[in-house]
Amino acid sequence: MFNAILKKLIRTKNVNFSFECPDANEVVLSGDFNSWDNQSLIMDKDENGIWGKKIKLAPGRYEYRFFVDGQWQTDTKNEQICSNSFGTLNNIKEVS
């Protein structure tokens, strides 16, 4: 109940994520916005092999990656990156 009220108070925006990988069987969006859960935000593939997912996010800075067929992948279309504690890179999405 409290979470539902809180969500109404916080202004969220629809944010689109996409990843081009026609040969992938499954792509999952994962980031600090979902506690890096690599199973909950399964993306949909279009006829051109582009995977997409729209989620609601409050304004802020978010780190994310794609989990592609069991392997972590960086979003090559987004040059905003930062190092993570695993010695690899995360992408950054700024929502205003």
N, C-alpha and C positions, 0 to 999 in steps of 0.2 A: 504494500500500500504506500509506504513512504517513498519507495523508488518511483512509483507512478506519479506521485505528486511532484517529486524533485524533477523528473523529466519534463513536466509541463512548465516548470519555472525556468529551466535552462533552455535557451534558444539553441536548437540544433539545426543542422543543415544536411541535406542529402549530398553525399560525397561519392563520386564515382571512381572506382579503381579498375584498371584494365591491364591485361598481360597477354602479349602475343606469343602463342606457343601451339601451333596447329597439331603437333604430334603428341601432346600431353594427353593423358587419360584423366587426370584430375589436377585441379589447381585450387588451392585454398589460400585465402587472404588471412594473414595473421599479423598481429601487432600489439602494441601496448594498450590499444583500445579494447582488446578482448583477452587480455592476459596471456598473449602469445599462444592461444589455443589453436592448434593446427588441424582442427577437425570441424569447428563450428561455422565458419564462413566459406562454405564451398561455392566456388564461382561457376557461372554458367558460360558455356562455349557457344559462340555464334557460328554461322556458316563459313566465315572467313578465318576461323581458328583463333579468334580473339576471345579471351576469357574476361568476364566482367562481373562486378559486384557493386551494388549501391548500398551504402550504410549511412545511418544518421550519426553525426558527430557534433559535439559542442565545440565552440571555438577553442583553439589551442594548437599545440605542436604534438604530432604523433609520429612514432617510428613504426615501420612495418616492413614485411618481406612477403614473398610468395612461397608456399610449400607445394612444389611441383613434383608429382609422382614420388613423394617421399624424400625429396631433396630441397633444401632451402635455396631460393633464387632471389637475386636482387632485381628490382625494377629498372631495367636498362633505359627506359624512357624518362626516368626521373633522375636528374643530376644532383639533387639534394640528398646527400648521404652523410652518415656519421659512423664512427667505429662502434662496435659493440663488445661486450665482455668475452666473446668467443673468438675474437681476432678476425672477424669478418665485418661486413658492412650492412647497415640498415638504411633504408630509405626514409626520408622525412616528408611528412605531409602537414602543411600549415593550413588550418581552417580559421577564417576570420569571420 
